[in-house]
Amino acid sequence: MAMKATEHLRVNPLLCDAYGHCAELLPELVELDEWGYPIVADDPVPREHLKDARRAVAACPRLALLLVQRRSV
């Protein structure tokens, strides 16, 4: 049985300083809470948003936004 890899956004809350760049670059997948910290869903990043997700991860000044791969059956 083949394993399928999907990419998911994660936020390291210890590194995040609530700049909000991620929500500006990727409003389809990132919301900000009342203090400006990002909230991301546990869902896989849709294929059509992967390029923008990678750009948002690269633009994070504190390296708090991550794109991680999960393997599933």
N, C-alpha and C positions, 0 to 999 in steps of 0.2 A: 504494500500500500504506500503510495507516494505521500510525502509530507509537504505541506504547503506553507510557505513563509509569508507572513503579512507584517507590515510596518505599523507601529503604534507610536503616538506622541506621548511623552512623559515629561513631567516637570520636577526638577529637584528643588523642593521648597527651601532647602537650606542655602542654596546659591542664588535664588531669585530675589531681585531687588525691586520688582514690580515696575519696570520701565514701560512695559506694554507694547514693545516693538512686535512681539509675536502676534498679538491680537490685531495690530495694524496690518501686518503682512499676511495673516492667515485668518481673517474674520470668520470664514466658513467653519473652522475647527477649534478656534480658541476664543473663549469668553474671558472677561475680567470680572473678578469679584468686587465687592464694594471698596476694597483697599487697593485694587489695581493688580492683584495677583492672578495669573492665568488659571483657567479651569479647562481641562481637556477631557474628552470622553474616552472611555476604554475601548472604543470601537477601532477597527483597523482604519488607517488613512485611505480614503478612496483613491484609486489609481489616478484620477484626473487632478488630484490635489497634491500628489507626491512631490512634484517639482517645487511648488510653493512651500510645502512643508520643509523640504530640505533648505530652501532659502531662509525661512524663518529660523530654523535651527542654527544655521551659519551666522545669522545676524544677531543672535542673542549675546549681548555684551557680557553677561555673567556665565555663559555656557550652561544655563540652567534648563534649557529646552533640549530634549533629546528625541531622537527617532530610533526606536529599538525594534528588532525583528523578533517575532514570535513564530514558532513552528506549531502547526496543527495538522491533524490527520484529515 
